[in-house]
Amino acid sequence: MDIYQVGIRPLLFNLVKADPEWLHQQTIRSFNWLLETGTYPPASWVNHRLQKSLCLYDSRLEQNLFGLKFPNPVGLAAGFDKDGVAASIWSSLGFGFAELGTVTFHPQPGNPRPRLFRLPLDKAALNRMGFNNNGAAAMAARLAGEKQELTRLIPIGINLGKSKITPLEAAAQDYLDSFRLLKNLGDYFVVNVSSPNTPGLRSLQDATMLSAILELLQTENTSQKPIFVKIAPDLEWQAIADIITLAKTYQLAGIIATNTTIRRDGLKTQVIEQTGKSPQSEAGGISGEPLRDRSTEVIRFIWQQTQGKIPIIGVGGIFSAEDAWEKIIAGASLIQVYTGWIYEGPLMVRRILTGLLSHLEQSGLNSISEAVGLEVKSKK
């Protein structure tokens, strides 16, 4: 029996109706407490129980990609651990990698509250957080003080965004300033130009604007850290093709597909309880199940256009092993979860990994890497 799904989630979501952002902050604080007191009981006992209950190790799930070893393909998406407060805990929760941020060079409070809403009828969330974070310098100080043997049990990525106060024409320098502070502390980096919650940010997906950012970062990237670009699901195919060209030109490690969507079609939710307004009249990006099919379409398009030569991290609407498998056979080497994890609970990662092993056995495959792009390959 999944205690989270039958007891904790109904209590928090339906009875107490806990504010999503408050609940998120309490979760991060709890994880931070576990890390700070991890060598003493009861935290050490809790940590041990988490690992025993939530982790699944199997060599068939391992991959070596862009110079990094991933114990399994399921990662935590950016947005949950914005400041790297719990960087060392994610391996104990079963994740094969975790992405911190989004972090900006200048600390910023983000958009006015309320700014995070659950849409249970749609198994979705609407957020307009606005890159609230303590800044790149604070994250650098925190990660530098972490015990590296804990932090590096799994690859840790850092998602970089543009500071709201920085003009668009100075965006490249802003990303570079953050990268300089953090480049020795992350295992891979992500250029986030696709959040809908920073004014004008998505315009940086334009080939000219994006190339300026990538040029500066790769010039600075003397240690050749893997760099990804995270794209929006709402881009036209030609715009995605342009980004693929840039990824090749600047030798990016890959593409993350996709961020949240600004589309509202097909939603069952008519009114958001906290505001009394419809999702159509509220600003922000939608994540979760409504994003699933579109993100998979984008993954499939990138795989086909690149013939599988550019690694893809797939994110958007993953709740089950079937959702994860669909993205992997469409072309994703790795996947990330966030909204699905909130709805399904901490046992979700292990359930997905167990399901992926079953899919491998049913398909007669020996490793998860053999499944990447399988759907596209089989149609040739």
Salt bridges, closest charged atoms under 4 A:
ASP2 OD2 - ARG351 NH1 2.81
GLU21 OE2 - ARG113 NH2 3.35
GLU21 OE2 - ARG115 NH2 2.73
ASP58 OD2 - ARG60 NH2 2.88
GLU62 OE1 - LYS69 NZ 3.88
ASP187 OD2 - ARG152 NH1 3.69
GLU220 OE1 - ARG180 NE 3.23
GLU220 OE2 - LYS183 NZ 2.68
ASP234 OD2 - ARG202 NH1 2.65
ASP265 OD2 - ARG263 NH2 2.98
GLU273 OE2 - LYS17 NZ 3.20
GLU282 OE1 - ARG128 NH1 2.93
GLU289 OE2 - LYS123 NZ 3.93
GLU289 OE2 - ARG292 NH1 3.75
ASP293 OD1 - ARG292 NE 3.61
GLU297 OE1 - ARG294 NH1 3.31
GLU322 OE2 - HIS359 NE2 3.68
ASP323 OD1 - ARG292 NH1 3.42
GLU344 OE2 - LYS123 NZ 3.86
GLU344 OE1 - ARG351 NH2 3.82
GLU361 OE2 - ARG60 NH1 3.24
GLU375 OE2 - ARG300 NE 2.46
